[in-house]
């Protein structure tokens, strides 16, 4: 299997330290260079609001300050990555935000807040769109399982039952929803995960792009759902992994980063900033995956 050359790795590391957001720089140093966990927390605090949710452009494609379920899932994933537990105040506040903003009628969360409408954003980010339930409610359900000591037991059981029923009966082939379902699988108790594993596999086979000719376009790559050899979908896509790794290595830019494969289609001046931020996010994500596959 092809490997990232040392020079390429050093270029990526340099990009993250010099040109990425302070958050991605701190995460890289923590994960790859035995850096400071406290520094990651300090950078993450920039994005957490008084209501406990995350916003302030943590998801680079919409720039509103207001908290959102989507940004909060990102913030909680970062907290998990650095080993923050239920005693951490940032975790407690974020979980409380999730509980406070739960929509019982929808049995889930609005993906973005109304405030998104007045902020620079990508053309697809609007309030009240026809988003599938799983994005981000499936991922949020998994996060509540990770921090279940902060979640009322009866509520979590009811939400989990809904997630299982939805996945098996209504889940779409939308690849963004699939990514949330994969994250849900990672956090569910084994008994509950087994109930949806066949359906998630079925969706994956419809949603993951295995045609190498299309990998330069905006699509779901095998490595985006098989982030390590221990991923539960590894056996389903292992024949495509070596070529996908080769593709990943070959698409690194001269400055050491990986660039987004999409454009906003408006707010071009702000998009330049968002594109640079995305380059940091994607570069760090790709280094994680490459390391996981040795």
C-alpha positions as CSV (number, residue, x, y, z in Angstrom):
1,X,0.0,0.0,0.0
2,X,1.4,3.4,-1.0
3,X,2.6,5.6,1.9
4,X,2.8,9.4,2.3
5,X,6.4,10.4,1.8
6,X,8.2,12.1,4.8
7,X,8.5,15.3,2.8
8,X,4.8,15.3,2.1
9,X,4.0,14.8,5.8
10,X,6.3,17.6,6.8
11,X,4.7,19.9,4.3
12,X,1.3,19.0,5.7
13,X,2.5,19.6,9.2
14,X,3.9,23.0,8.2
15,X,0.7,24.0,6.6
16,X,-1.3,23.1,9.8
17,X,1.1,25.0,12.0
18,X,1.4,28.1,9.9
19,X,-1.8,28.4,7.8
20,X,-4.6,26.5,9.5
21,X,-6.8,27.9,12.3
22,X,-5.4,27.8,15.8
23,X,-7.9,25.0,16.6
24,X,-6.6,22.6,13.9
25,X,-3.0,23.5,14.8
26,X,-3.6,22.6,18.4
27,X,-5.4,19.4,17.5
28,X,-2.6,18.4,15.2
29,X,0.0,19.1,17.8
30,X,-2.0,17.1,20.4
31,X,-2.6,14.1,18.2
32,X,0.7,13.9,16.3
33,X,3.3,15.6,18.5
34,X,2.2,14.9,22.1
35,X,1.0,18.5,22.3
36,X,-1.1,20.2,24.9
37,X,-4.7,19.1,25.6
38,X,-5.2,22.3,27.5
39,X,-4.4,24.3,24.4
40,X,-7.0,22.4,22.4
41,X,-9.6,23.3,25.1
42,X,-8.6,26.9,25.0
43,X,-9.0,27.1,21.2
44,X,-12.3,25.2,21.3
45,X,-13.7,27.7,23.9
46,X,-13.6,30.3,21.2
47,X,-16.5,28.5,19.5
48,X,-18.7,27.7,22.5
49,X,-21.5,30.1,23.3
50,X,-23.2,31.1,26.6
51,X,-26.0,28.6,25.8
52,X,-23.5,25.8,25.8
53,X,-23.7,25.1,22.1
54,X,-21.0,25.7,19.5
55,X,-21.2,28.2,16.6
56,X,-19.0,31.1,15.5
57,X,-17.9,29.4,12.3
58,X,-16.7,26.1,13.8
59,X,-18.3,24.6,10.7
60,X,-16.6,26.9,8.1
61,X,-19.4,26.8,5.6
62,X,-21.7,29.0,7.6
63,X,-20.5,31.9,9.7
64,X,-23.2,32.8,12.1
65,X,-22.3,33.3,15.7
66,X,-25.4,31.5,17.0
67,X,-25.1,27.9,18.2
68,X,-26.3,25.0,16.0
69,X,-26.8,21.3,16.4
70,X,-24.3,20.7,13.6
71,X,-21.5,22.8,15.1
72,X,-22.2,21.3,18.5
73,X,-21.7,17.8,17.1
74,X,-18.3,18.9,15.7
75,X,-17.4,20.4,19.0
76,X,-18.3,17.3,20.9
77,X,-16.3,15.1,18.5
78,X,-13.3,17.2,19.2
79,X,-13.8,16.8,22.9
80,X,-14.1,13.1,22.6
81,X,-10.9,13.0,20.5
82,X,-8.9,14.7,23.4
83,X,-10.5,12.4,26.0
84,X,-12.8,14.9,27.7
85,X,-15.1,13.1,30.0
86,X,-18.4,13.9,31.8
87,X,-16.6,15.9,34.5
88,X,-15.5,18.5,31.9
89,X,-17.5,21.7,32.0
90,X,-17.4,22.2,28.2
91,X,-18.9,18.7,27.8
92,X,-21.6,19.4,30.4
93,X,-22.6,22.6,28.8
94,X,-22.7,21.2,25.3
95,X,-24.8,18.2,26.3
96,X,-27.2,20.5,28.2
97,X,-27.5,22.6,25.0
98,X,-28.4,19.4,23.1
99,X,-31.1,18.5,25.7
100,X,-32.5,22.1,25.7
101,X,-32.8,22.3,22.0
102,X,-34.3,18.9,21.3
103,X,-37.5,19.1,19.2
104,X,-39.9,16.4,20.5
105,X,-42.2,16.8,17.6
106,X,-39.4,16.0,15.1
107,X,-37.7,13.7,17.6
108,X,-34.4,15.4,16.8
109,X,-32.6,18.6,16.1
110,X,-32.7,21.4,13.6
111,X,-29.5,21.2,11.7
112,X,-28.9,25.0,11.6
113,X,-30.5,28.0,13.5
114,X,-32.6,30.8,12.0
115,X,-29.6,33.1,12.3
116,X,-27.9,31.3,9.5
117,X,-30.1,33.3,7.1
118,X,-28.3,36.5,7.9
119,X,-24.7,35.2,7.8
120,X,-22.3,34.6,5.0
121,X,-22.7,30.9,4.0
122,X,-22.6,28.4,1.3
123,X,-25.5,28.4,-1.1
124,X,-27.0,25.1,0.4
125,X,-27.1,26.4,4.1
126,X,-30.5,27.8,4.7
127,X,-32.9,27.4,7.6
128,X,-35.7,24.9,7.5
129,X,-34.5,22.9,4.6
130,X,-35.7,19.4,3.9
131,X,-32.8,17.7,5.7
132,X,-33.0,14.0,6.4
133,X,-33.4,13.2,10.1
134,X,-30.1,11.5,10.6
135,X,-28.1,14.6,9.7
136,X,-27.3,15.6,12.5
137,X,-29.8,13.8,14.8
138,X,-28.3,10.3,14.4
139,X,-24.8,11.7,15.2
140,X,-26.2,13.7,18.1
141,X,-27.9,10.5,19.5
142,X,-24.5,8.7,19.4
143,X,-22.8,11.6,21.2
144,X,-25.5,11.5,23.9
145,X,-24.7,7.8,24.3
146,X,-21.0,8.6,24.7
147,X,-21.8,11.0,27.5
148,X,-24.9,9.0,28.7
149,X,-24.1,9.9,32.4
150,X,-25.3,13.4,31.6
151,X,-28.5,12.3,29.8
152,X,-31.8,11.1,31.4
153,X,-32.0,7.4,30.9
154,X,-35.6,7.3,29.8
155,X,-35.1,10.0,27.2
156,X,-32.0,8.3,25.8
157,X,-33.9,5.0,25.5
158,X,-36.8,6.7,23.7
159,X,-34.4,8.5,21.3
160,X,-32.4,5.4,20.6
161,X,-35.6,3.4,19.8
162,X,-36.6,6.2,17.3
163,X,-33.1,6.2,15.8
164,X,-33.2,2.4,15.2
165,X,-36.7,2.6,13.7
166,X,-35.8,5.5,11.5
167,X,-32.6,3.9,10.2
168,X,-34.4,0.7,9.2
169,X,-37.5,2.2,7.8
170,X,-36.8,5.8,6.6
171,X,-33.1,6.5,6.2
172,X,-32.1,7.9,2.8
173,X,-29.1,7.2,0.6
174,X,-27.9,10.8,1.3
175,X,-24.2,10.4,2.0
176,X,-24.1,13.1,4.6
177,X,-26.8,11.2,6.5
178,X,-24.8,8.0,6.1
179,X,-21.7,9.6,7.7
180,X,-23.9,10.5,10.7
181,X,-25.3,6.9,10.9
182,X,-21.7,5.5,10.9
183,X,-20.9,7.8,13.8
184,X,-24.1,6.6,15.6
185,X,-23.0,3.0,15.1
186,X,-19.7,3.8,16.7
187,X,-21.3,4.9,19.9
188,X,-24.3,2.7,20.3
189,X,-24.3,-0.4,22.6
190,X,-23.5,-3.5,20.6
191,X,-27.0,-4.8,20.8
192,X,-28.5,-1.6,19.4
193,X,-25.9,-1.2,16.7
194,X,-26.5,-4.7,15.5
195,X,-30.2,-3.8,14.9
196,X,-29.2,-1.3,12.2
197,X,-25.9,-2.6,10.9
198,X,-27.5,-4.4,7.8
199,X,-29.4,-1.3,6.8
200,X,-26.4,1.0,7.3
201,X,-24.3,-1.4,5.1
202,X,-27.0,-1.3,2.4
203,X,-27.0,2.5,2.4
204,X,-23.2,2.6,2.2
205,X,-23.2,0.4,-0.9
206,X,-25.6,2.9,-2.5
207,X,-23.8,6.1,-1.3
208,X,-20.0,5.5,-1.3
209,X,-18.4,6.3,-4.7
210,X,-16.2,3.4,-5.8
211,X,-15.6,4.7,-9.3
212,X,-12.1,6.1,-9.3
213,X,-12.9,8.4,-12.2
214,X,-15.3,10.3,-10.0
215,X,-13.1,10.7,-6.9
216,X,-12.0,14.2,-7.9
217,X,-15.6,15.4,-7.7
218,X,-17.6,16.1,-4.6
219,X,-18.6,12.7,-3.5
220,X,-18.3,10.2,-0.6
221,X,-14.9,8.5,-0.7
222,X,-14.5,5.0,0.8
223,X,-12.0,6.4,3.3
224,X,-14.7,8.8,4.6
225,X,-16.7,5.9,6.1
226,X,-13.8,3.5,6.5
227,X,-11.4,5.7,8.5
228,X,-9.4,2.8,9.9
229,X,-9.0,-1.0,9.4
230,X,-11.2,-1.4,12.5
231,X,-14.2,0.4,10.9
232,X,-17.2,-1.9,10.7
233,X,-17.5,-1.2,7.0
234,X,-13.9,-2.1,6.3
235,X,-14.7,-5.6,4.9
236,X,-17.3,-4.1,2.5
237,X,-14.8,-1.6,0.9
238,X,-11.4,-3.0,1.6
239,X,-10.7,-3.8,-2.1
240,X,-11.0,0.0,-2.8
241,X,-8.9,1.2,0.1
242,X,-5.4,1.0,-1.5
243,X,-6.5,2.9,-4.6
244,X,-8.3,5.5,-2.4
245,X,-5.2,6.0,-0.3
246,X,-3.2,6.5,-3.5
247,X,-5.7,9.0,-4.7
248,X,-5.5,10.8,-1.4
249,X,-1.7,11.1,-1.5
250,X,-1.8,12.2,-5.1
251,X,-4.2,15.1,-4.5
252,X,-2.1,16.8,-1.8
253,X,-1.5,20.4,-2.9
254,X,2.0,22.0,-3.3
255,X,1.6,23.9,0.0
256,X,1.1,20.6,1.8
257,X,-2.7,20.9,2.3
258,X,-5.7,19.2,0.8
259,X,-8.3,21.6,-0.6
260,X,-12.1,21.4,-0.6
261,X,-13.7,20.1,-3.8
262,X,-16.7,22.5,-3.5
263,X,-17.3,26.2,-3.9
264,X,-19.9,28.4,-2.1
265,X,-21.3,30.1,-5.2
266,X,-21.6,33.5,-3.4
267,X,-19.9,35.6,-0.7
268,X,-16.6,35.1,-2.6
269,X,-14.5,37.2,-0.3
270,X,-15.7,35.3,2.8
271,X,-15.3,32.0,0.9
272,X,-11.6,32.6,0.6
273,X,-11.3,32.6,4.4
274,X,-13.6,29.5,4.6
275,X,-11.7,27.7,2.0
276,X,-8.4,28.2,3.9
277,X,-10.1,27.0,7.1
278,X,-11.5,23.9,5.3
279,X,-8.0,23.2,4.0
280,X,-6.8,22.9,7.6
281,X,-9.7,20.7,8.6
282,X,-9.3,18.4,5.6
283,X,-5.5,18.2,5.9
284,X,-5.8,17.1,9.5
285,X,-8.6,14.6,8.7
286,X,-6.5,13.1,5.9
287,X,-3.4,12.8,8.1
288,X,-5.5,10.9,10.7
289,X,-6.8,8.5,8.1
290,X,-3.3,7.9,6.5
291,X,-1.9,7.2,10.0
292,X,-4.7,4.8,10.8
293,X,-3.7,2.8,7.7
294,X,0.0,3.0,8.6
